[in-house]
Amino acid sequence: MQAVVHRRGWLVPVILVLGALGLGASYGVAARSNPHIATTPTSFVQVSSAIAPMSLAAFPPELDLAKVQGADACGECHTREMEAWKRSTHFATWTTMHRKPRAREIASALEIKGGIKRNDLCVNCHYTARVVDEKPKPVSGVSCESCHGAAADWINVHNDYGANKTKETETPEHRAMRLKACDASGMLRPANVYLVARNCYSCHSVPNEKLVNVGGHPAGSDFELVSWSQGEVRHNYFQNPDQGNREASVERKRVLYVVGALTDLEYALRGMSKITERGAYRDAMIKRKNRAVKRIDEILSRVSLPEIQCLMSSLERDEKGRVKINQALLNELPDQLAALSEQFVNTHDGSNLGPRPPLDALIPGPEKYHGTAQP
């Protein structure tokens, strides 16, 4: 039996090229004459599932729950990464989230019965689930496969270094073949910055109107990819076996910052496409959109990125420089931004933005990192 869950937000056509993820989103038709409404692919986080107990039918295909192996399978080799995870908020969610008074208030407002660990709306972002006795069951807090994809098809591929057996002696040809196989098997490797960032934003933007307006759930985190990825969730041991959990290089942080800004705008617009009424959700999505546009404008004022500049210049602005939104824009711009993010990752490693680009002045430093990384 194959059980799957649409883990985070929406799929975009460019991802299908990688062959890493399947398309199985349902479609919702927006109502009323609100200019912020469009017909777009929707997450499984819908009003109909918000108050229902978990069932396999609630999980359209993307993350295959039958292929989730659990954090222990990763921890067999990635011991230091495992220890860092156990000191993170992602891990602590398993024992703390359902006990928080605020979580219970939100569940009550949404008429969720049986606790948040038994409801697909909550499990989608706050836990990792797998199939147990042919049913979806949360097994941990946000863990390895929540971010890097269900591991059954790639767990024995990603560390297969060929006849030479070690990463240090692996041939370039075998490495290229191995990474291609990982991508095709659904692994979201850290090098694929956009694919990982998409997972982050699709939860941290909280793309669910009812959850916010009725449940009173916060309308997303003030999420920025550099500051959050370099804080408590950082686990860069594999690339630095003898030097500990170092933060990303300045070149990689440039890539993270640009991709984060593009993805922030993408998910703000995807969130806006779900608006059906005035309220906290609408206000938050518009605020996120305006903030992301400002961040991208600041990037483009400092470095030359012609493709991104071309897209942003084509958008209609109001007198304050804010991008005007209409239904056509909500239908088309998110996928265009996703494609630009992929293109940027494939053509920039951070070093080709200039020897000492003024972009660095925008990138958050350690004082703004979210939580403390393990040594």
C-alpha positions in Angstrom: 0.0 0.0 0.0 1.4 3.4 -0.9 0.7 6.3 1.4 1.8 9.7 0.5 1.7 13.3 1.9 1.9 16.6 0.1 4.5 17.9 2.6 4.8 21.6 2.0 2.8 24.0 -0.1 2.7 23.8 -3.9 4.5 22.1 -6.7 6.0 24.0 -9.7 6.8 22.7 -13.2 10.5 23.3 -12.9 10.8 20.6 -10.2 9.4 18.0 -12.5 12.5 18.3 -14.6 14.4 16.8 -11.8 12.1 13.8 -11.6 12.4 14.1 -7.8 8.8 14.8 -6.9 5.4 13.8 -8.1 2.5 16.1 -9.0 -0.6 15.3 -7.1 -2.1 18.6 -5.8 -5.8 19.1 -5.7 -7.3 22.2 -7.2 -9.5 24.7 -5.4 -11.6 27.3 -7.1 -11.4 30.7 -5.5 -14.6 32.6 -4.9 -16.0 36.1 -4.8 -14.5 39.1 -6.6 -11.6 39.8 -4.3 -8.6 40.8 -6.6 -6.3 38.7 -4.4 -8.0 35.4 -5.4 -6.9 33.1 -8.1 -7.4 29.4 -9.1 -4.1 27.7 -8.1 -2.9 24.3 -6.9 -3.5 24.0 -3.2 -1.9 22.1 -0.4 -3.7 19.3 1.5 -4.2 21.9 4.3 -7.8 22.7 3.4 -10.8 23.6 5.4 -12.3 20.2 4.9 -9.3 18.5 6.5 -8.7 21.0 9.2 -11.1 19.4 11.6 -10.9 15.8 10.5 -8.8 13.1 12.0 -5.9 11.8 9.9 -6.5 9.5 7.0 -4.4 8.5 4.0 -7.0 10.1 1.8 -6.0 13.5 3.2 -2.4 13.2 1.8 -2.0 13.9 -1.9 1.3 12.7 -3.4 4.6 14.4 -2.8 6.2 12.9 0.3 5.5 9.1 0.2 4.9 8.1 3.8 5.5 4.5 3.0 9.1 5.5 2.1 9.8 7.5 5.2 12.5 5.7 7.2 12.6 7.8 10.4 15.4 9.8 11.9 17.1 6.8 13.4 17.9 5.5 9.9 19.8 8.7 9.1 21.4 8.8 12.6 23.2 5.4 12.0 25.8 7.3 10.0 25.1 11.0 10.7 25.7 10.8 14.5 26.7 14.4 15.0 23.9 15.7 12.9 21.5 13.6 15.0 22.8 15.2 18.2 22.5 18.7 16.8 18.9 17.9 15.8 18.1 16.6 19.3 19.0 20.1 20.6 16.7 21.9 18.2 13.2 23.2 18.3 12.3 20.9 15.4 13.1 17.9 17.6 11.5 19.4 20.8 8.2 19.8 19.0 7.5 16.1 19.5 7.2 16.4 23.3 6.2 20.1 23.7 3.9 21.3 20.9 0.8 19.4 21.9 1.2 20.5 25.5 1.3 24.2 24.8 -1.8 26.1 25.9 -1.7 28.1 22.7 -1.7 25.0 20.5 -4.7 23.7 22.4 -6.5 27.1 21.9 -5.9 26.9 18.2 -7.1 23.3 18.0 -10.2 24.2 20.0 -11.0 27.2 17.7 -10.8 24.8 14.7 -12.8 22.1 16.4 -9.9 19.7 16.1 -10.7 16.5 18.0 -8.2 14.0 19.5 -5.2 16.3 19.7 -2.9 17.9 17.1 -0.8 14.7 16.6 -3.9 13.1 15.2 -4.8 15.8 12.7 -3.2 16.1 9.3 -3.3 19.9 9.3 -1.0 20.1 12.3 1.1 17.1 11.5 1.9 18.5 8.0 4.3 21.1 9.5 5.0 20.3 13.1 5.8 16.6 12.9 7.2 13.8 10.6 4.8 11.0 9.8 5.2 7.6 8.3 2.9 4.6 7.6 2.3 2.3 10.6 -0.3 -0.5 10.2 -1.4 1.1 6.9 -2.2 4.4 8.5 -0.3 7.7 8.7 1.3 8.1 12.1 3.6 10.9 13.4 6.8 9.5 14.7 8.9 12.5 15.5 9.1 16.2 15.4 10.3 17.9 12.2 13.2 15.7 11.2 15.6 14.7 8.4 13.1 13.6 5.9 10.8 16.6 6.5 13.5 18.7 4.9 15.4 16.2 2.7 12.6 13.9 1.3 11.4 10.4 2.1 14.6 8.3 2.1 13.7 4.8 1.1 14.8 5.2 -2.5 18.0 7.2 -1.8 19.3 6.3 1.6 21.5 3.6 0.1 22.4 5.6 -2.9 23.6 8.9 -1.4 26.5 7.3 0.4 27.5 4.8 -2.3 30.9 6.0 -3.4 31.6 3.2 -5.8 34.5 0.8 -5.9 36.7 3.2 -4.0 34.3 3.2 -1.0 35.1 6.6 0.4 34.0 10.1 -0.4 37.7 11.2 -0.6 38.6 8.6 -3.3 35.3 8.7 -5.3 35.9 9.5 -9.0 34.3 12.6 -10.4 32.3 10.5 -12.9 30.9 8.3 -10.1 30.0 11.3 -8.0 28.1 12.9 -10.9 26.2 9.7 -11.4 25.5 9.3 -7.7 24.1 12.8 -7.3 21.9 12.4 -10.4 20.5 9.2 -8.9 19.9 10.9 -5.6 17.9 13.7 -7.3 15.9 11.3 -9.3 15.1 9.3 -6.2 13.6 12.3 -4.4 16.5 13.4 -2.2 16.5 17.2 -1.6 20.2 17.7 -1.3 21.6 20.8 0.5 23.2 21.8 -2.8 19.7 22.2 -4.3 19.2 25.3 -2.3 15.8 26.2 -3.8 14.3 22.8 -3.3 15.2 22.9 0.4 14.2 26.6 0.8 10.8 25.7 -0.7 10.2 23.3 2.1 11.1 25.9 4.7 8.9 28.6 3.3 5.9 26.4 2.7 5.5 25.9 6.4 7.0 29.1 7.8 4.7 31.2 5.6 1.6 29.3 7.0 -0.4 29.1 3.8 -3.8 28.5 5.3 -6.4 31.2 5.7 -8.7 29.4 8.1 -5.8 28.3 10.4 -4.9 32.0 10.8 -8.3 33.8 10.7 -10.3 31.2 12.6 -7.7 29.3 14.6 -5.7 32.4 15.5 -2.4 30.7 14.4 0.4 33.1 13.8 0.5 34.1 10.1 3.9 32.8 9.4 7.4 33.4 10.8 9.6 36.4 10.1 11.7 33.8 8.1 14.9 34.7 6.3 16.9 31.8 4.9 20.4 32.8 6.0 19.6 33.7 9.6 17.4 30.6 10.1 19.7 28.1 8.3 22.8 29.2 10.1 21.3 29.0 13.6 20.2 26.1 15.7 19.3 23.9 12.7 22.8 24.1 11.2 24.5 20.7 10.9 27.4 21.2 8.5 29.5 18.3 9.9 29.6 16.2 6.7 31.5 18.8 4.7 33.8 19.7 7.7 34.7 16.3 9.3 37.6 17.8 11.3 36.4 21.3 11.9 33.0 21.0 13.4 29.7 22.6 12.5 31.0 25.6 10.6 28.6 28.2 9.2 28.2 28.4 5.5 30.9 30.2 3.5 30.3 33.8 2.5 29.7 32.6 -1.1 27.0 30.2 -0.1 25.3 32.7 2.1 25.0 35.0 -0.9 23.2 32.3 -2.7 21.0 31.5 0.3 20.1 35.2 0.6 19.1 35.7 -3.0 17.1 32.4 -3.2 15.5 33.2 0.1 14.3 36.6 -1.1 12.8 35.1 -4.3 11.2 32.2 -2.4 9.8 34.6 0.1 8.0 36.5 -2.6 6.9 33.3 -4.3 5.2 32.0 -1.2 3.7 35.3 -0.3 2.0 35.3 -3.7 0.9 31.6 -3.4 -0.5 32.6 0.0 -2.3 35.6 -1.5 -4.0 33.3 -4.0 -5.8 31.6 -1.2 -7.4 34.8 0.2 -11.2 34.8 0.3 -11.8 37.5 3.0 -10.3 40.3 4.9 -8.5 39.4 8.1 -5.1 38.6 9.7 -4.2 36.2 7.0 -4.7 38.6 4.2 -2.8 41.4 6.0 0.1 39.1 6.7 0.4 37.8 3.1 0.4 41.4 1.7 3.0 42.4 4.3 5.1 39.5 3.3 4.8 40.3 -0.3 5.8 44.0 0.2 8.7 43.0 2.4 10.0 40.4 -0.1 9.7 42.9 -3.0 11.7 45.5 -1.0 14.4 42.9 -0.3 14.7 41.9 -3.9 14.9 45.5 -5.0 17.7 46.1 -2.5 19.6 43.1 -3.9 19.2 44.3 -7.5 20.5 47.8 -6.5 23.7 46.2 -5.5 24.4 43.3 -7.9 23.7 42.7 -11.6 21.2 39.8 -12.0 19.7 40.5 -15.4 17.0 37.8 -15.5 15.7 38.8 -12.1 15.9 42.5 -12.9 13.9 41.9 -16.1 11.1 40.2 -14.3 10.9 42.7 -11.5 11.0 45.6 -13.9 8.0 44.2 -15.8 5.8 44.4 -12.7 3.4 47.3 -12.2 4.1 49.4 -9.1 2.1 51.9 -7.1 3.3 55.3 -6.0 5.2 53.7 -3.0 7.0 51.2 -5.2 4.8 48.2 -4.1 4.0 45.6 -6.7 0.4 45.7 -7.7 -1.3 42.3 -7.6 -4.0 41.0 -9.9 -5.3 37.5 -10.7 -3.1 37.0 -13.7 0.0 37.8 -11.6 -1.0 35.4 -8.9 -1.5 32.7 -11.5 1.9 33.2 -13.3 4.4 35.0 -11.2 5.0 32.3 -8.5 6.1 29.7 -11.0 8.3 32.3 -12.8 10.0 33.1 -9.5 10.5 29.4 -8.8 12.1 28.9 -12.2 14.4 32.0 -11.6 15.4 30.5 -8.2 16.4 27.2 -9.9 18.2 29.1 -12.7 20.1 31.2 -10.1 21.2 28.2 -8.1 22.4 26.5 -11.3 24.4 29.5 -12.5 25.8 31.1 -9.4 27.9 29.7 -6.6 28.3 33.0 -4.9 31.8 33.8 -6.0 30.6 35.0 -9.4 28.7 37.9 -7.8 31.9 39.8 -7.5 35.0 39.6 -5.3 33.5 41.7 -2.5 30.0 42.5 -3.6 28.0 45.1 -1.7 25.4 42.4 -1.4 27.3 41.2 1.7 26.1 44.2 3.6 22.5 42.9 3.4 23.2 39.4 4.6 22.4 38.8 8.3 25.4 38.2 10.6 25.7 35.8 13.5 23.9 38.2 15.9 20.8 37.6 13.8 21.0 33.8 13.5 17.9 32.0 14.8 19.0 30.1 17.8 22.5 28.8 18.6 24.2 26.2 16.4 25.9 23.3 18.0 29.7 23.2 17.9 
